[in-house]
Amino acid sequence: WSVRGKSEAELCGLILGGTEDNSGPGALVVVRCWSPDGASLVSVAHDLQPSEVNVKTTQVWIWSLQDARLTPTVVDGLRNLDINEISWSPDSTWLLAACVDGTTRVFDARRAVQVWLLGEQWNVGLGPANGGPKGASSARFLPCGRRIVVTTRRRDVGRDTGDGDSVVLAGPHFYASEYRRLLENRSEEADLPGNADAPVHSISRLLSALEQHSEPHEQAELQRLSVVAAEWAAAKWAEWLGSSPELADLCTYREQLPPLEQARFDAQLKAAALWLCPERVSFQGVSRHLCFLINYAIDTDDPALLNDGLHFILSFHRWCTLLRSPILPPVAWPPEDDAGLMRTWRGGGFHLPWQHFFVEGMLYRLPGYVSTSSDRDVARLYAETEASANPGQAPVEWCFEIPVAAGAVPLYLEAALSSTGYSKGSDFILSPYTVVEVMQVCWSTETSSTEGCKDQEFQPHRITLRLRGEPGQHAMDLPVAPWR
C-alpha cells in the first residue's frame, strides 16, 4: 500500500514521506514476514517517484507489537539495498537478508545491528553490474538457528542445484571466529595484568556492554549484577584462602609464588568464583546466570563483548589441566572404565527442533564453555529444574565420554569443589569450541524399547558425546552444535 501525506503517516508514528498536500512521493511498504513468536514483523519501504513505481530508496523496519506506539526500528545496515528475501531465525532473535549485491547479512533483531556478513569472499560477479541480477536469491535459517542456507546465482561456490543456482551452507565456525583471532593475537604475559581484580573489572565492562543487548528495563539489573558478582568473587576468594582443610594445598601453592604470579593466581581464583556466581538477572526476557552471559559473548562472537571479557577469559583459561602446576595435587578425574573412558554429565533443557542435528557419527564444536559434573545426580537435578523453568523445552541429560588420551581437553576448576551448591561431585568445564562426536542418542519417547534408557520415574532425552581432542586438531570449519 502507499502512504501519502503527513496525517496518515502520523498514525503509525513515522512520516513515510510525501507532503501535506499529497503532491510529493509516498512509500511502497511491503510486510515481508512475521517473527515465529508472533511478536514482531518486518516491513520494507521503497520511496516512489510521484508518477511511477520506481524504487528510489529502501528502508527496512522492525515493528514490535510490545511497543504501544508502534514506532518501528530502522535497520540502517539494509538502507538502500535491494533485498531478495528477508527471514527470521527460529527463536525470533536474528534477521537474515539475502541481497541483490550478493551478500547475505545477519542482524540482531533486538538492536537492528548487523552481526555477520556473508559473501564478501565470493560475491564478485553476483551483483547487477556483473550480470548477476539475482545475487543471493534466498536465505533461510536451519531449525538449529546456528546455520543458514543461501541460494545464489554464482556457480563456483556452494553446490550446483542443476537449474542455474548454487546452494551454500554457512554458519559460525572456529576458524573465522573473533574468539580465535582474539586469543591468537593475545598472550597471557603481555595482556593479563598483575591485578587480582582484573577478571572482576573485565566482567563489569562486559555487563555494561550487554546493556545494549538487553531490554531497557533490564539494564538496572545488569548494573546490580556487576556489584553482586564483585562482592561474590571477593567473598569466595577469601573463603578459599581461609582455613578450609580441603583447599590447604591451594594456599600452600599460592604462598610459593612470586608477587606477580600470586596476583595472577588470585585473578584465576576470582574468575572461577565469578563463573559460579548464583545470582540471576533478566536478560532478553529470560532469567539468566552470569555464566550464561559470558557464553552469550562467545556465542554471538561479538568483538566488542569479547574484548571486554578478555581478562576474565585469560584468567579462566589458567585452570586448563595442561597448565596445572605439578605442585598442586593431581586432578581428581572421574573413574576410568574398561574401554579407557571417563564420563561426566550435564543436565538442561532441549529445544525439540534440534533433534535432527544430533545423529550418531556427527562431529560438532560446542559453542562457549560447557559445565559438566562427575556426579550424574547433579546433572539430573539440573535437567529437572531447567525443564521446569522453561516450559517450552524438554529435559535432556548429556553424557560426555573423555578418552584418557584426551584428558587435557577440559578446564578443571579445583576451587569449585566445595562451592557448586551441591555436596558431591566436581566440575569439569569444556573449553569453547571443543570438538565432540555424537555417539548415542536416546529420545524419551523411545525409552521403553532402547537399551540403557530405562527410567520410569524421570525420562529425559539422553545424548552421549565423546570428546575428540584439542580444538586445533580438527577441521576449523566444523559446524557449531545447536546448544543454547
N, C-alpha and C positions, 0 to 999 in steps of 0.2 A: 504494500500500500504506500501511498505517497502522502507526506505531511507538508502542507503549505501554510505558512502564517504562524505568527508568534503565539497566538492564543491557544491553538491546538497543541503546539509543542509543550506549552507550559503544563498541560495536564499530566504529562509523564515526567515532568521535572527536568526537561532538557530541550533546548532550542535546536531543532534538527536542521535549521537552515531556512531560507526563504525570507520574505519580508512581510510586514504587517498588511500590505495591500495585495498580498498573494502574487505579486508580479515577478518575484525572484525565483531561483531554482529551489526545489524541495529536495527530499531524500527518499530514495527507494530502500525500504527496510525489509530484509528477509529474515524471519525467525528460522535459524538453522537447526537447533536441537535443544531439547530439554536435558538437564542433567539426570543421571539414573536415579538419584534420590528425590527428584521432582522439586527441588528447592530453588533451582536456578535455570536460566535459559540464556542462550547466546543468540544475538542478532547481528547481522552485517548490514551496514548502511552505506549506500552509494549516493553521493551527491549527483544530481541530474542537471543537464542543461535545460534551459527554460522550455524548449520546444521538442526535444528528442531525448530518448532514453540512451544517453551516452554516459558511461562511467567517467566521473571526473576525479573524485577522491573516495577513499574507502575508510570506514571505521568499523571496528568490532566492539560490541558492547556486551558486558555480562550483567544480567539482571538478577537480583536476588529477591525472592518473594518474602524474605525476612526483613527487608527494608520497606517500611510502611510508606516511604515517599517514592518508592520505585525509581530511585536515581541510579542509572547504570554506571558501571565501572568501565572506563575506556581501556582497551588493550593497545597500548601505544606501540608495542612491538609488531603489530599487524597493520598499522596505519599505512594506507596507500598500497597495500599488497593485494594482488589478485589471488583469491583463495578458491581452490577447487573443492575442498572439503574441510569441515571442522567437526571435531567429535570430542566426547568426554571420556575420561578414564572410568573404570568400573566403580571406583569409590567416590567419584564426583569431585576429586581434588585437582585434577590436571585437565588442561585443554590441549588438543592436538590439532594442528593446522597443516594441511597439505597445500603448498603454494605453487603458483604457476612458475615462479622463478627457479623451481627445482628443489627448494628447501622444504624440510618438514620441521616444524617448531613446536616445542612443548612449553606450556605456560602453567605456572601456579595460578589456579583459578581464583584463589582467595585474594591474591595480591595483584593479579593481572601482570605478572612479571615473567619474562622468558627465562627458563632454566636449562633448556637444551636446544641445540641447533644441529640438525642432521642434514647433510647434503653439501656442505662446503667442500668436502674432499672429493665429491664426484658429481657436482652439479654443472660442470662445463658442458654446454650443449643442450641442457634441459630447458633453458629459458626461451622466450619467444624470439629473441634476436638470433638464435641459432637454429631455428626451425623446429623447435620442440614446444609447441604452444600449450601442451597439457602439463609439462613439468611433472611434479609429484601429483599424480591423478587422484589418489586417495590414500588415507592413512587411518588406521584403527588400532586401538589398544587390544592386546590379547587379554583374556579374562584375569590373568595374574596381575595386570596393571603395571608390570615391570618392562614389558617389551611391546614393540609396535610392528605392524606390517604395513609397508609402504609400497604402493604400485606406482611405477614410473614409466616414462617413455624412453628411458636410457637403456640400451641393450647390453652394455658392457658392465652393468652392475646387477647384483641380485640374480634371480633365477628366471629364465625366459618362460613366459606363460604360453607361448605359441601363437598369441594373437597380437604381437607387437609390443606388449607390455613386459616389464620385468618386475618381480616381486623381491623386495628387500626386507629381511627380518633384522630388526635393530633394537638396541637397548643398552642400558648401562653395563659396563664391564670393567674389570680391574685395570687393564692396560690404559684405557682412556680416562680413568678416574682422577679427579683432583686430589683425592686422598693419596693415591700412589705418588703423584707428582710432588705433593707437598712433603711427604716423608722422604722421598728420594733426594729432595733438594735441601733437606734439613739434617742436622746431626745433633745428637744429644749434647755433645761437648760444647758446640757453638750456640745452640738455641735453647738449652734448658738452663735457666739461671740458677745460681746457688741461693735460692729463696724457697723456704719450706712452704710458703703460701702461693707459689706460682700456679699450681693447678686450681686453687680456690679462686684466684683472680681470673684465671682463664675461664672457669665456669661462669663467673659473674659476667664477663664480657659476652659469653655465648648466650646466656639467658637474656641479656639486654638486646642482643641482635635478634633473638627469637621473638621479641615483641612485634617485629614487623611481619612475622608469620602467623600471628595469633589474632584472635578477635579482640576488639578494643577493650572489652570488659575483662579480658584475661591478663592484660598487661600488668595490672597491680599484683596479680597472683605470682607472675614470674619474678617480679621485683621482690616479693616476700620470700619466694623460694631461694633467691640468691642469698638472703640474710640467713634463712634457716639452714641452708646447706653449709654455709661457712661455719656456723655455730656447731653443727653436727660433726663436721670434719675435725674441728678443734677438740671437741669432747672425745671423739673416738681416738684421736691421736694420743691424747693424754691417758685414756683408758688402756690402750695397747702398750704404752710405755710405762704403765704403772706396775703394780705388784702381781699381775696375773701370772701364775706359775706356767700356764700353757704357752706364754709368749716370752719366757725368760731368755730363750736363745735369741729371739729377735732383739731384745735390749742389749744383750752381750755383743751381738754383731754390730749394732749401731754405735756402741761406745768405742769400737776399734777403728772406726772410720775417721779420716781427716775431716776438717771442718766443712769443706765444700761438698764432699761426698755425703757427709752426715746430713747436710741441708737437703741434698737431693733425695736421700733416703726418706727423710721426713716428708718431702713432697710426694714420694711414692706411696707412703702410708696414707697421706691425706687424699690422694687420688683414689685409693681403694675405698676409703671411707665415703667419699663423695658418690662413688658408684653404688654404694649400699644405702644411701640416704632414703629413708622410708617415706618421706613427705610426698604427698600427691598434690598436683595442681591441675586445673582445667586447661587443656591446650587443644585448640581447634575443636572444642566441644566435647572432648573426652578426657576423663581423669587419667593423668599420667605421672609416672615416677621420673626422677631426674635421669636415670639410666636410659629411659626411652628417649628423652630429649637429646641426650648425647648421640644416641643412634640415629635420631632424626637428621642431625647434621651430616652424618656419614652416609645415610641412605639417600638424602637429596643431593649429596656431593656438591654442596654449595661452597664455593671457595671462601667466601667471607665467613661463613659459620665455621668451617674447618680451621681457618686461620685463627679465629677467636678461641677455638678449643684446642689449639696446638699444644700448649704447655700441659694441659690435662692428658692429652694423648701420649706425649713423650714420657710423662711421669708414670702413667698407667702401664705403658709397654715395658717398663723396667721389671714388672712381675713375670715377664716371659721366662719360662723354665730354662731356656738357653742361656739367659743372663744370670741365672741363680748362682750366688756365691757358694763355694764349697764349704765355707764356714758355717752356713746355715744347715739345719738338719735336712735329710732327704725329703723330697716331695712325697706326700702320703697318697700315692696313686691308688685307684681302686684295684681290687684283686684281679689278677690275670687268669683267664680261663685256659683250657687245654689247647685252644686254637691260637693262643698268643694275643688275645684281645682283652682290653679293659673297656668297661662300659660306664658312661654317665647318662643322666636323664634330665629331661626338661618337660614341663607341662605348660599348657597355654590354651589359647583359643585358635580355631582354624576356620578360615573362610572357604566354604564349600566350592566356589569356582576354581580354587587352586588344586582341587583333587586330581585333575587330569595331568598336572605337571609332575606329580610325584609317582613316577613309573620306575620300576626296578631297572637298574642299569644306567639311569641318567646321572650325569655329573653336573653339579652346580657349585657356585660360590655363594656363601652365606653373607648377606649384607650386614655390616655392623658387628658389634660384639654380641656374642651369644652365650648367655649364662647357662650352665648345666650343673647338676648336683650328682655327687656319688651316691646319694640316697634316693631310691626310687619313690619312697613315700612322700618325700618333699615335692618331687615333680608331680605326683598325682594330686597333691593338695593344691598346687598352683593350677593344674588343669581344671579342677572343680571350681576354684574361686574365680579364675579368669572367665570361664564359660558362664558362670552365674552373673558376673559383672557386665558381660557383653552378650545379650540375648541373641544377637544375630550370628554368633559364632558357635561352633561345636567344640567340645573339649578334645584335645589331642595330647598324646604322650609321645615324645620323641626319645628314641634311644640312640646314643652316639657310641659307635664302636671305635676304639682307639687302638690301632695296631701298636704293639710295643715298640716297633722300629720307628714309629712316628710320634713317640711320646713327648717330643718337644713342641708339638704344634699348639697345645692350649696355653693360654696365660693362666697362671695359677695364683690365687690370692691367699697366701698364707695368713695374712692379717684378717681374713674374712672368716676364719674357722669358728670363732665364737660370737659372731656378730650378724649372722644372716637372719636372726629371728627364730631359728629352729634349733633344736637341741642336738641334732646329729647331722652328719654329712658335711662334705667340703665342697666349695665352689670351684669349678673349672670353667674358665671363660675362654671361648674360642676367639681368636683374633679376627678382625674384619677381612672378608674375602677368603676365608678358609674354604678349601675345596672338599666337597663331600660327594659320595656316591650313594644313590638310593639302593638299599639292599633288600628291604622288605616293606610292604605296606599292608595294613590290615584295617579296613574300614569297619566302623562299628556295626553296620548292617550285616556284616559277614561273620561276626564273632562266633555265631553258633556253629559254623562249619569250617573255620580257619584254625589250623593248629597253632597253639601258643597264644591264642587271643580269647581265651575263655575266662570271662569275669562277669558273673551275673549281677553283682552289686553296682559296678561302675564300668561303663563301656565306652571309653574314649576311642577316637581314631588312634592308631599306633603306626608310627613310621620309624624305620631303622635307617640311620645314615652312618656311613663309615668314612672316617677322615682319610684323606688321600694326600698327605704330605704338606709341605710348606706352600704358601700361596704362589711363590715364584717357580714352582716345579711343574706347573701345568699351563696349558694354553691360556694366554692372557685374556682372550675374549670369550671364555666360558660364560654361559648365561648366569645371571644372578637369580637366585631362587626367590619365588614369591614368599615373603616371610612376615612382614608387619602390615 
